[in-house]
Amino acid sequence: MTRATERTVALVRAVRREQLGLPTPCAKFDVQDLINHLEWAAELFESLAHKGPRIEQGPYAGDFPERAERALAAWSRPEAWEGTSPAMGLPMTTLAHMYLVDMVVHGWDLATATGQEYEPDPEAVSRARSFTDKMVEMGRQHGAFGPPVAVPDDAPPFDRLLGVIGRDPAWRP
């Protein structure tokens, strides 16, 4: 979680104001909407780590790095990983993996949209892929993942992860 979040924070910090309206590989978001989604994800998963409520997304605030820091602090507590979320009814480890997938994939979305370099942590990719392989159908039912995109069997692991969740690894603005 930490390495994936730190990489995504660095990408967000490098976004220039004039890039906020650019399209992203996540069709429902432009760059600003994607950063706003990341802000919400950080705040949501911070709340969930404290066994708190599911919160709604607010307007774009431009404070993702600070929210991400608070989310990581919340998940650094051993008790955050224990039991089931009262708000979501899912094991806390499942929620942690959901957060990880968000950071890894949306980091790529942001980097690709804004022309930044992005090399996801191999361990994060492996964990995210393992998780999505088990949860992809539920993710599609809830609108988190799109229809699969075909990628070659010998494609890099991250490209295969993108394809499984409905992203085209070849997407360019």
Phi, psi and omega in degrees: 000316185296309182297318180296318180293315180299321178295318180291321176301316179299321178295316179299316180299332183273354180289132177268151182309319182290351179268352186299332181268002182291149175288158177233167176296341175273099193307331183277356184235136160271183185300315180297317178297323179294316178296321177298319176299318178297320176302312180297315181301316180298315180293317178300309184288336170295312179300314181296324178297334177267012183062029181271189185282163170283127182253156179270156180285133176262186179288161178305131181240340181076023183238033181304316181304319180291318178296319180297321178298318179293323178296315179297321178298319180296320181280350178282349178278128182305323182293342178297332185270358187264141171077207185238146178286122176299326183283327187249342181069022181240153175302145181299327178294327176295316179297320178299321178290325176299316178299315180302313179301317178303312183295316183292310185285315180290336171299314177296316178307311183293314180299315182295318181293328187253006176073027179264155175286144179211121176232100182293152177298125182303322179294320178296320178297315180299314179295317180297319180293317178302315180295312183293328177302324180278330190249004189299319181294317176297320178299321178292319179299328181265006176080007180282330180238149177265183176299148182297149175249128182292129172229152181300148179301332181264013178293156177302153182306321181293320177298322178293322175299313179302314180298319180301319184269002174101016177258145175266112181301341180270003183301136174219149180293000000 
